[in-house]
Amino acid sequence: MEENGSTEHCSPSVQVNLPKRSVITRPGFGNSGQRISLLANYFKVSVENPDTTFYKYSVVITSEDNTTADTNVLGREAITELLQTYTSDLAEKRFAYDGEASVYTVGPLPQNSFEFVVVLEESIPKRRNPSEDGIDNEPYKRSKSSLQSKTFKVEISYVAKVPLNSISESEKNQDALRVLDIVLRQEADKRGMFLEIGEGLMGVRAFDSNFCLTLGGLCLNMDVSANVIFEPGPMVDFLLANQKVNEPRDIDWGKAKKMLKNMRIMARHSRVEFEVIGLSEKPCNQQLFSPGDDEESVEITVYDYFVKRRNIELVYSSNMPCLDVGKPMRPNYLPIELCLVSVQRYTKALSRTQRSSLVEKTRQKPPHIIQAMNRHYGEDPNHVDCGISIEKNLARIEGRILDTPKLKVGNNEDCIPKNGRWNFNNKKLLKPSQINLWAIVNFCERSDCSQIARELIKSGREKGINIERPHQIFEEDPRCRRATSPVKRVEMMFTQIIDELPNRPDFLLCVLPEKECDIYGPWKKKCLCGLGIVTQSISPTKIDDQYLTNVLLKINSKLGGINSLLEIEHSRQIPLVSDKPTMILGMDILHSGSNIPSIAAVVGSRSWPMISRYRAAVRSQSSKVEMIESLFKPLANGEDGGIMRELLLDFYETGNERKPTQIIVFRGGVSESQFSQVLNIELDQIIKAYKHLGRSHEIPKFTVIVAGKNHHTKLFQDSDAENIPCGTVVDTNIVHPTNYDFYMCSQADTMGNSEHVHYHVLLDEIGFSPNDLQNLVHSLCYVNQRSTTCTTIVAPVFYARLAAEQMSELTSFEEYSSETSSGEKSVNVPELPRLHKDVAGSMFFC
């Protein structure tokens, strides 16, 4: 950034002494908007005996050979058996067991340490011992499991006291709340409802409950939630369902390899669990391996080994690849029909079909959720021991409905959204683009691209976008579709495009056979990174005006047009934002699975005083790291290669060469335990990047807000079965007792319970009043340029997530996950492909 025609740089070696920041307390409450009576899924908790003291004891369980037992497998069973066997020794005390290494009691046990012996019966499969050379000499016989008695030693030792009245002390209340949660789960209803969601996955719907301290006192928060698991059963059944094919010969093994990586499976013949690292290069009846440890061992195919040496019948997997459940340098092959999918959570992204199915089957109207919650609790003897009681009715609270932001569209017309939605019927876009040279590229043999072109041109002209006829429609050769890889298909198509188009096109419309198509990533990468051409992909099943309008909104945004603006943005009347150069950031991180690099994305507003247009900067980073690592990145040459430099320069260049004197940061995807890191790691990096760019030592004022969707609060109308209205905000009763937070529902949901976002204000140097800040957050849900609905979460965070997801499509990180010789997993973090300079400043993520 330049001042008076010069640019100065601060050396990255210069240390900026920055104070340690802490989360601010609530400055007050909002009062704007129409008041509304609500119900929340919180139940008031009364402490009848505040002097109750919990006693914490450590638990160590060891087997007969003095090895520590796996408490995840038999911990609860051992504690239950101990309580039944040694009731009198323990003075008939009830235990609250945390499932790991601690138990809690109300009041002390008779003595500080105990040592007990318990006998458990466990189901163990009968297995033969292999011969010393690793090859079984006797025929394999499938056997049933048998019950075997095993003796365990349980040692219990006193650790500490946890007074219940410490809940009122902010520094100590987490210990007491944790004990109450452990007590709660002893008798909680753990029965889940299984839901079929398709493609080999299942949903498990259950209750999530926890005690929490709120502004209104101690409460129990209870929510109906759904987790996704792999459907257990034969592996081949999973693959058929996952790929939606009927015969094993139709399985795409490239897709299967990606899906199965890191999945846990159980060998049907041995009942041993393994983790999949890949597939064999050859089919089962051709894949050779040496079954012995000596060098002279004769190689044999996997098929012959199991059929001839192990006497295991293989019916259908001889021509299929085997699962590799070994190490990278020591493969261990299993035929697919001997593999069972274990029960485990599914942690990868759901497909659109799966996501739609899960949402449809877990959505419930508010009355159904309320009935389920009120049915959940009976009298819990553990609660009685603790001296606490839980009300049976949902908490009644007061909310406020904020005024709906007005929008400005073409011809200076006002547009007033209703229920979070608006349309462009008989309206024009505020700043439409001109599209002269463009083309349609068709990868879908069933699409009528001539009709698509006609309808798009017609709809565009109605919205104010002047679209010429496409210069050409490029049809893919059907032989390429069947015979070559996605990357090669894209390369062959671009050879044709470059040869036949007279000049660089304004944009390319790409028609795909389905939304999740393997062409999408290579196509986007070639356009955005290789050639710098704006592109829009579609896979239409029904072409109507609403569909075409949404496509045109995305195209116009990517080409630099403006679809609509907030009325207060258009008239420069946003409190504290329109007065001084203010930059708005949205930050989020996309995690794609274990041992796969994460993708961090930050979007920054541009063209101040506007707050509706954004530029994105995206980087890869270490897997599962929650803090963004590349906000400030000093290079060996003294330059900064980080995210913030790119966005700050763009703000300066598009905002009449004004530096931001105020920066509002919206951070998505972090938990309360990470708030301090956001303030003292990420914010420090932003400040360092800012100071590195110019000679001024004036640091901008910051307002930092965390936007969280991962919470268990549900809100309902008190006297109406319908969902709460758009713009409902709650900043009393159920919020944090001291921190500055509020809940906001910006988007209507006609199918189920409305989704609302929990906003935590960590820092506010700019000095917004609660009313101004809540109205700004609400307004930022209406700057969405890619459709005619407001966003659930503020648009900057929504855009950051879109940018991360878009860039994740351009690179496959599978090959970067590796394993060391010691078996420890390591990940090399490759850089993402950089966007071409001609599209880097565009809203390519729309």
N, C-alpha and C positions, 0 to 999 in steps of 0.2 A: 504494500500500500504506500502510496506516495503522498508527501506533503510538500507544497511549494516546489514541485517539480523534482524532488530528490527522494531517494529511498535509502534508509539506513537500516542496518541489521544489528541486532544484539547477538553476541557470540553465544552459541548454545552452551558453552562451558561456564558462562556466568550464572551463578546460582541465584534464583529469585527467592528471597526469604518470604514465605507465605505462611500466614497464621493457620493453626489447626482449627477447622470449623466444626461446629456441632449443629444438629438439627434445631431449627427455631421452634418456639412455642406458639400457640395459637394467639393471634393478636385480637381476635374478636369473631363475630359471627355475621353472616350475611342476612339481609332482611328484604331484598328486592324480590319481586315476583308474587304470584298468587299462592296463598297457603293451601296445603292439602294434607289430609289425615292419612297416615300410612301404617302398615304393619311390616315389621322386619322379622327375619328368622332368628331372633334372639329371645332367650328365655331368662327372665330375671332370676338370679340366684341369691338366696338369703343364707347368711352364715349365722346359725343359731348359737354356736359356741366358738367365738373368735379366738379363744385361748387354746384351741386344739393344736397339738404339736405332732407332726409326722416324724417318724424315725426312719432314717435311711440305712439299709444294710446291703453290703456287697454279697454277691452270690457267685461261687465258683463250683462248676460241675465237672467232675473228672471221671473217666471210665476206669475199669479194673486195671488197665496198664498204665495208669497215671497220666494219660493224655487228656488235655482239656476237650470237653465235649462241645459239639456245635449247638449252641443255645437256640439258633434259629430253627433247628430241626426238632429238638426234644426239650427245650427249656421249659415251656409251659406245662408239658406233660410231667416233667420231673417235679416242678413246684406243686402241681395239683396232687400228685401221688404223695409228696412229702406232707402236705396239709392234711390229707386223709389219714396218713399213717401215724403222724406225730402230733395230733391235735392237742393232747394234754401237755406235752413238753413245751408247746408254744403258747400255753395259756389261752388256747382257743382263739388266738388272734387271726384275723383275716389278712392276707397278703395282697398288695397291689404290685404286680410284677411288670417290669418295663420290657420284658421280652429279650433282654440282653444280660446285664450283670448286676441289677439292683432290684431290691424289693422294698416296699414301704409299708409301715404299720402305723395305726393311730395309737400313740403311746408306745412304751418300750416293751421289748420281749423280756422274759425272765432273766436272761443273761446276755452279755455282749457278743458271745461267739458260740456257734454250734457246729457240730459235725454229724451229719446224718448219712444213712445208707438207704437208697431206694432201689427197687427192682422194677424195671420196665420191660414190657414185651414189645418187640418190634418185628415187622415183617421183613424177612431177609430172603432173597432168591437163592436157591440152591445152585452152586456153581462148582464146576470141576476145576482142578488145578492144572494149568497147562504144563507141558513138559519143559524141561530146562532150556531147550533150544527155541522155545516160543511157539512150537507147532503142536497142536493137540493130536495125540496118537489114537485116542478113542473116539468113536462116533459121537457126534453131538446129540444130546437128547434134551428137548425143551422140558423144563421142570417148573413146577409151581412154587410159589413162595411158602415159607413155613414161619411159624412164630418161634422166636428165640428169646429167652430171658437174659437180660443184661443187667449187671449191677453197677450203680453209679454212686459216687460219693458227692454229697452236697455240703459245702462249707458256707456258713453264714456269719458275717462279721459286721459289727456296728461301724457306721461311717460318720453320720452327722444328724443333727436335728434340723427340721424345716418347719418353723412356726407358720401356722395358717394366717396369722395376722400380719405377716410380712408382705401380703398381697398389696397392702396400702403403701409400701415403700417401693418407689420406682426402681431402685437399683437392685432390689432383692425379689421383686414379685415374680420374676420368670421362674424361679425355683419352685415356688408354691403353686403357680399355675401349671407347671409341668407335672407336679405330683397329682393335682386334681385331674388332669387329663389322663394320667395313667390309671387312676381310680375309676374314672369314667369308662375306660375301655375294658375293664375287667368283666363287666356284665353287659356291654353294648351288644346290640343285635348285629351280628356279623353276617347274617344271611344276605347274599346278593342276588339280584335278578339278572340272568344272562340274556343278552340281546344279540340277535344275529344281525351283523352289519355288512356282511358280504366280503368277498375276495379273501376268505380264509381268516377273517378277524371276527372277534366277538366283543361286545360291550358288557361291562359288569357294573350295574347300578347299585349303589349302596349309600349309606349315610356317612357323612364326615362331621364329626362333632369336636368342639374344643371350648374350653373355658377362656374367657378374655375379660380384661378390665377395660371398661368403656367410660365415657363421660357420665353415663347414667349409673355406673356401678358395675359390680361383678355380674357377668352374664354367661349363658351357655349359647354358643352359636352352632346351629345345626343345619346342614345342607344336604340335599340329595345330589350326588355326584356320579360320574361315569368314568371308568377307566377302560382302556382298550387292551385286549390280550390276543395272542395268537390262539386260534381254535385248536385245541389239542387233538391229536389223532395221527393217523398214518401220513407220512410226509408227502406221498404222491397225491393224496386227497387234498392236502393244503395247496400244492402247486397247481392242481387243476382248478380249484376254486379261486386262487389268487389271480390266475391268468385268464379265467373265464373260458376255459376250453374243455372239451369233453373227452379227449383221448390223450394219453401220455405222449404220443408221437407229435402232438401239436404244441408241446411245451417249448417256450423260448428259453433256452438254457442260459443265454446272456442275461436276461432279466432275472432268471432264477438265481444266478450267482450273486447278483447285487442284492436281492431280497434276503437270501439265506445267510449272508455274511454276518457273523457274530450271533446267530441264532443258537439257542440251546436245544439240543435234541437228546433223546434217550435211545440207546441201542436196544431193540426189541428182544434180542437173544440173550443179552447180558444184564439188562436193566441198569446199565451204567450211563451217566449223563456226560455229554461232550458239548463243546462249542464249535460251530462250523467256521472254518477259515476259507473254504472255497470248494471247487469241484475238481474232479480228476480231468486230465486233458483228453482221455480216451474213454470209450464206454466200458462198462463193467467187465464184459467178456474179452476186452483187449488190453485193459490196464494191467501192466505187470508190476509186481513188487516182490521183494524177498521176504518170506515169512520168518526167516531165522536171523540171528545176530551175527553168524559167522560169514566170512566173505565167500565161502564155497557154496553157500545155500543157493539152490536152484530157484530162479524166478518163476512165478506162477501168476496166472491172472486172478484178479479178485473174485471173479465168478467161480472159477475152478476151486479156489481155496475154500470158499464157503460151502459149495455144493458137494465137492468130493472129499475134502478133509474134515469139514465141520458137519457134514451131512445135514445141511440146512437147505430146504427147498426154496429156490428163487423162481418165482412164476413169471414176473413181467419186467424185471429191471436189468436183464442181461445187456440190452442195447442202450441203457441210460448211463449217464455219468454217475460216478460215485460221489458221495459227500466226503470231503477231506476234513477230518476232525483232529488232525495232528498239529505239527509245528511247520513253519515255512520250509525248513531243511529236513524235516522228518515227517513226511505225510503219513496219515493213517486213514485208509479208505474203508468206507462202509457202503454196501449196496443200499440204494434208496428205499427198497421195500422193507429193510430191517430198521428203518429210522422212524421214530415217533416224535412229533412236535411236542415239546414240554410246555407246561403251563408257565407263561412269562408275559410280562408287559410288552406291548408294542410301542416303541419309542420313536419310530420314524414318522415322517409326515403322512397324514392320511390323504388318499386320493379324493378328488371331488365327490365321487360316488360314495365312498365310505363315509366321508364327512357328512354328506347330506343324509345318509341313512342313519348315522349315529344321532344327529340333531333331531331328525324326525321321530326316532324311537325314545329319546330321552326327554323331549320337551313335554311339559305338562302345564296346564293352566294353573294359575295361582290357587284356586280352591282345592285342587287335587294335591298340590304340594303341602298346603296347610294341613289337610286331613292326614297325610302320611306322617308329617312331623308330630302332630298331636297324638298319633297312635303309637309312636315309637317308644315312649318311656313308661315304664311301670315303676313300682317302688324298688329302689336299689339299696340293699342292706349296706353296701359300702358307703353310700351317701349318708345314710343314717349314722353310721359310725363316725363319719367326719363332722357331723353336725351341720350339714348343708341341706337345703331343700330347693327344688327347682319348680318354678311356676309352670303351669300347663298351657298357658296362653301366650301367643306371640306378642312381642313388645309393640306397644302403640307409640308412634313417634310422629313428629310434624316435619313435613318437607315443604319445598317451595317450587312452583313451576315458573321458570324464567321465561321472559318474552322471546319469541322465535325471531332469530336474526333475519332481517330483510336482505334480499339480494338485488343486485343491479345486473341486467342483461342488456342485449342490443337495443339500439334506439333510445337509450337512457330509460328504459322501462323498469318498473319495480316488479320483483317476483317474490311472493310471500309463500314460503314452504308450508305445507300442512302435514302434520304427523311425520316430520323429518324428510318429507319428499317434495319434489317440485317437478315441473316438466317444461319442455320447450315447445309445446303446442302453440302455434301461431306466434312464436317468439324467435328472435335471432340471437346468436351468440354475441357476447360483448365485443370481442375482437376476433373475428373469423380469419382463417388463413386463406391464401390463394394457392390452389394446387394445379399446376400446369402440366408438368411431365411426371407421370406415374405409370405403374404397371401392376398387373395382377399375376401372382405366381401360384400355380395350382398344383398341390401335392395330393389332391383328393379327387379320385376318378368319378365320384358321384355328384360333384358340385357343378351347378350351372353358373359359371363365372360371368357370362354375359348378363344374366339377370341380376347378379350381385352388383355389377358395375352400374347398370341402369338405376336400380333402386338406391344405391349409395349416392349417385350424382343428384338424383331427384331430392332425396332427403337432405343432402348437403345444401343445395340451393335454397330449400325452405328455411334452413338454419342460418343462412348468410354465407356459407362456404361455397365459393365458386370452384367447382371441380370440372376440369376438362375431361374428355373421354380418355380412357386409358390408352397409352401408346400401343400396348400389346398385352395379350394374355398368354403367359408362358405355361404350357402344359407339360407335365413330366412324362417322359417315355415310360410306359408301363413295364418295360423290361428292366429299367433302372430300379423301379420300386421293389422288384422281387429279388434282384441279383446283387445289389451293392449295399454298403453300410450307409447309415444316415449322413455321416460326414461327406462321403463320396457323392451321395445324391445331391447334397447342397452344392458341392464344388462343381458338379456337372451342370447344375441349373444355372449357377452364376457365370459359367463359361458362355452359356447361351445368352444370358441377360446382357453381359458386357459387350458381346459381339453385335447385338441387335438394337440396343438402345443408343440413340444419337448422342446423348449427354448424360450427365449424372442425374438420376431421378430425384424428385422432391421426396417421394416415399414409395415403398413397395408394400402392397397388400398381399399377405401370404395366407392361402387357404389350406388348412390342415384337415385330415380326416377325422381327428378327435382332439379334445382339449389337451389330453396328456399323451403327446405324440413324441416319438424319439427324434423327429426332425426338428422340433422346437428349439432345443438347445444349440445344435450346430448352426441353425439358421440365424438365430439371434446373435450368436458370437460372430458370424461372418459379417452381418450387417452393422452391428454396434461397435465391434472392435477392429474388424478388418477393413471395412470400407467407409464407415461413418455415414450410413444411410438409415434414415428413420424408417421403421417398419411397424406394421400392425398385423398380428396374427389373428385369424378367426377360424372357427369350426362351426358354422351355422347349422342348426337343425330346423329352425323356424325363423324366417326373415320377416320381421314386422317393424313398425315405426320405432318402437321403444328399443329394439335390438340395434337398429341402424343408428339411432340417436346416441346410444352409449358408445358405439364404435367411433362415431364422428367426434364425440367429446374427447376420446383418447387420442385420436389422430390430431385434432386441433391443438391439444395441449402439448403433444410431442413436437409439433411444428412451430411452437412459440406463440400460439394464439391464447386467448383468454376466454373461457366459456362464461364465467360470471364472477362477480366480486361481491363481498359484503358491502352493504350500503354505507356502513360507517367507515369502511376501508376506502370506498370510492370517494367519500366526502372528507376523508382525513379527520375523522372524529373518534378514533379509538383512544380512550384515555391512557395517557402516559406512553403510548406506542407511536402515535402519529406526531407527537411533539418533538421527539429526539430520535436520531438514527437508531433503530432497534432491530436487532437480528433475532430470529426465532430458529432454534435448532430442535430437531427430532432425532433421537438416538435409540438404536435397538441392535440386538445381536441375534443371529439365527444359528441355532445348534442343530446339526444334522445327524447326530449319533455319536457313539463312542469311537474315539480314535480317528474321527474325521474332522478336519479343521473347521472352526466356526467362522462365520462371516459377520463382520461388524459394519453397520451402515449408519451414516449421519446425513441428514438433509438440512440445508440452511436456506432461509428465505433470501430472496434477491429482489432487486428493483424497489428498495424502500422508497416510499412508505407502504408499498404493497406487502401483504402477508399471505397471498394466495399462490405465489409461484416459488418453487424450490429447486435447488440443485442438489444432487446426491454425490457423496464420496463413499466408496466401499472398499474394504480391505479384508483379507483373510487373517486369521490369528489362531493361536493355540486352541485345541479342542476344549470345549466346556468352560473356558475362561470367561467370567461374567463381566469383567471390566474391559473397556475398549482400550487396546494397547497402542493404537497408531494415531491418537489425536495429535500428538507432537512427537516427531521422529527425527532427531538430529542425525545428519549424514556426515560422512568423513570430510566432505568438502565445506562443511559449515552451513550448508543449506538445511532446510526443514522439509522432509518428505512426507509429512503427516497429513491427516485428513483436514484439520482445521485451517492450515495455510491455504489449501485449495478453496475452501468455502469462504474464508475471510477475504481473499483477493476477489472472488466473484461478487461478494456483497459490495465491496469497494468499487469495482468496475461497473456494476449495474445500478449503483445508487448515487450517481453524480459525484463520485470520488469522495464519499463520506465514509469515515470509519464508524463502526457501531460504538455508541457510547453506552448502550444497554443491550444485554444478551439474555434472552429467555430460553432456558434449556428444559425440554421435555424428554425425560428418560423413561423408556419402557423396559419391562422385563427384569426388574431387580426386586429383591425381597427387602423387608425391613432391616434385616441384619446387614445389608450391603449399603445402606444409606450413607454411612460415614465414608465408605470408599468412594462413592459418587462425589461427595463433597471434597474429599481430601486427596483423591487420585485423579479422577477424570477432570474435575474442575481445575485443578492445578495444571494439568496438561493443556487445557484450553487457554489458560492465562499465559503460559509459557509460549504457546504458539502465537498468541496475539502480540506479546512483547518482542518476539523474534522478528516481527515484520516491520516495525517502525521505531522512530526515535522517541516517541512519546512514552513517558512512564506512567501515564494515567491509565489505570485498569478500568475496563467497563464495569458498570454495576450489573450484578447478576440476579436473576430469579431462577431457581432450580426446582423443578416439579417432577416427581415420579408418577407415571401413569400406569396403574396396575389393573389388569383384567383377571389375574389369577387370585381370586379371593372367594370367600364362601358366603358373602352377604346377598340376600335376596330381599327385594322390596315389593310390597303389594298394596293395592288400594284397600282402605279399611272397609268401605261400604260398597265396593263394586268388584265384580268378578273379573273385570278387564285389567290389563296391564297398566302400570303407571304411565302417565303421559310423557311425551318428549320434553326435555328441558327440566325434569325433576332433579332437584339437588337436595342433599341432606347433609347438614354440618352440625347436628346436635345428637344427643342421647347415645347413639351407637358408635360414634367416632372415638378416636383416641382421647384419653383423659387430658392430655397436655399438648400433644403434637398438633400441627396445623394440617388437617386432612378433611376431605369431604368426598361424598359419593355423588356421581352425576350420571343420569340416564339421558342420552342425547337422541337415541334412535328408537323408534317404535318397533315392536315385534308382535305380529298378529298371530303367530303360530304357537308361541310358548311364553315362558317367563322372560321379560325384558332383561337385556344385559346392561349392566352399568359398570362404570369404571371408578376405581378408588384412586383419588389424586392425593398425594402427599406433598406439601410444600416444604422443602428442606431449607430454602434460603430465599429471602426476598429483600435484596438491597434496593431494588427499584422502588418499593413502597406502595404496592397496590392495596387498595382497600379490599376486604373480602368480597364485596359486591362487584367491583371492577374486575377482580381476578376470576371470579366464577363466571361472569358474563363473557370475558375473553376466552376462557376455556370452552364455553358453550359455542361461541362464535367460530372458534377454530375447528369445530366439527362440521361446519357448513362451508368450508373453503374447498371441499372435494371437487377436483376438476375432472375426474374420470367417470362420474355417473351423476344421476339426479337424486341421490340420497345422501343424507349426512352420514358421517362416519361414527361408529360406536366410540372410538377413542379419538383424541385430537389428531387432525390430519398429518402434522409433522411426524408423529410416531407411526401412524398408519403408512405413510410414504416410506419411512425408513425400513419398515418391514418388507414392503413391496420391492424396494431397491435391493435388499439383501436376497430375497427370494429370486428376483430376476437374475442377479449375478451368479447365484448358485447353479442356475441352469446352464451357465456357460462353461463350467468346469466340472469334470468328474474327479472327486478327490479319492476315489476308492483305491487307486494305485499308490497313493502316498502313505497309506497306513501300513506299517511294517512291524516285524517282531524281531527282537534281538535274540542272540544265541541262548541267552539265559531264560528266554520265554517272556520277557517283559515287553509290553507293547510300546512303540514309540511312533511319533508322527512328525514327518517333515512337513513344514508349513509352506506350501508354494504360494507365490503371489498370484492374485487374480489377474486375468487378462485386463489390460487398461482400455478404457473406452477411447474410441477415436475422437480427436479434438473437435470434429464437426458435430458430435452428438453428446459430448461430455457435459455440456451445460443445459441439455434438454431434459424435459421430464420423461425420460425414456422408460421409467418405471410405471407410468400410468397405464 
